[in-house]
Structures are given as C-alpha cells and as structure tokens.
Amino acid sequence: MENKAEMALAQMRDLLQNMGSSSQSSYYGDDETLLRFLRAKSMSPEKAAKMFADWEKWRVEIAPSGSVDEAEIAAEFEARKAYLQRPTKDGHPLVILQACKHFAPKDQLQFKKFVAYMLDKTIASGAKEEGGGSEKMVVIIDLQHLGLKNLDANGFLIGFQYLQSYYPEQLEKLYILSMPWIFIGIWKMISAFLEKAILEKVVIVNNDAQKKEMIKEIGEEALPEDYGGLAQLTPIQDVKLSHWPTKN
C-alpha cells in the first residue's frame, strides 16, 4: 500500500472513531472495504468517513443481523425478476433484472431489503471462496416489454442510490437493454442524480451492434439464451452459495 493511501486510511479510522463508528462492525477494520470508500471519494478521509458512517447506519437498519433473511422478502421472490448467473468471462459476478416483472411495491421496506439482498448475494458470488475472480459486479437491466404498470421511478432510483451510496467501487458495468420511450424521462431524472463514476459504467444497448459488443464482453457461457448466450436463467433465490450469507 502506498504511503499516501496508508495516511488516508489512518486518518479515516481516526475520524470514524471520533464519530462513534462501532468497532464491533463486521466490516470495520477491513482495509480493503475502507479503501473502497476512500477511492469513491477521491481519497478524501473526511468525505469517505462520512460515507462509511452513513453506510453503517443504513446497514444496521436494513440488515441488523448482517444479511437480509430470505423470509423477509418472500413476496419479492414470487415475481422471479432477478437472476444470478455464472461469472462473466473476466470473472465478474453477473445479475440480470427483468423490469417487466416488477411492479411498484406496497411494502417499501421489503423492496429495499430485496435490493440489498440482491446486491449482497451478487457480490458474494464473485468471491474467491465461491470460485469467482472479482467482487465487482456486472448488472443487466432488461427493459424489454416494459409497460406503464411496471414504471416505478422510485424503485429504480432506490436501486441506483444503493449502488452509488452503499456499494462504492463494486460496479464493473451496468447495461440497460431495450430502453423504451416511456422510460426516457425516468432515466433522465436518475442520471442527473448519478455521479460521473457511476454514469461512466452505464451502457445503453439499443441495437444489434451494441448487443454483440455486450455478448463479447460478458461471454456466451454466462449469458442466457434470450440474451445471445448459452446459459439458462437462474432465479437469484435458487442459487446456493457455500460462504454466504454471513451473520454478525
């Protein structure tokens, strides 16, 4: 670790201690985790410490035991809208979301827990213990067949907010497929809120050439047949990981 990074890390730890950040947190003391927050905030200890403290508070609210219990989000599973695939050819965990199967939730907290569960499990599937090669995920949001009944601006905003605020430096690339005109206004609103670091990783796929490039980057072995690959769709709740979930 370079001296500059070591100094920033030490300053961030001191700031967190002064802010009352819990030393009992399962993530506290993990250099690599704290460095992700630092990199997300251009190595500013003050900004990174605030971001981490906000994350820690959110984490206690969304998953007080360390991970979201599947029983808490059973209703979200029924839609079968999220699929966890084998890693991409470069070893990145891959999750596919089919927006046409999503409807504005009646229980907002349950939906938020589902989003956290989905992102946690996707990242965990890329860990070395699971045979993966990276914990930076690739996300595909499929907007094909999206109708007015599926338009949930708040739901999409929550997903992107979580990626940006609570999962720094854990997104490799995000593909948005088949964006219809009815979604353009929502995307303009969301993209205005996103930081440059996230926006640079978003690829909008609307033609055959862009789709071929996506297949090339991800690899046919990971992509389902419906997306130009050779695999089958696997609902995220059906995937079993040997080293996850973890509990505090």
HUZIWO-V576030 format. One line per field, one symbol per residue. psi: psi as a letter, one per 30 degrees, with the letter a starting at -180 (. if undefined). A space follows every 50 residues. Layout:
psi: ???
This chain:
psi: kleeeeeeeeeeeeeeeffgkkffkffkfjeeeeeeeeefhhgjeeeeee eeeeeeeeeeeeiffflkkfffgeeefffhfkkjllllfggkkkkkkjff gkkkkejeeeeeeeeeeeeeeeeefglefgglfkgklkkkjjgkgkleff jieeeeeeeeeeeeefhkggkekjkjkhjleffeeeeeeefffkleeeef fkkkjgleeeeeeeeeeekffeklefggafllkjkeffkkkfgkllk.
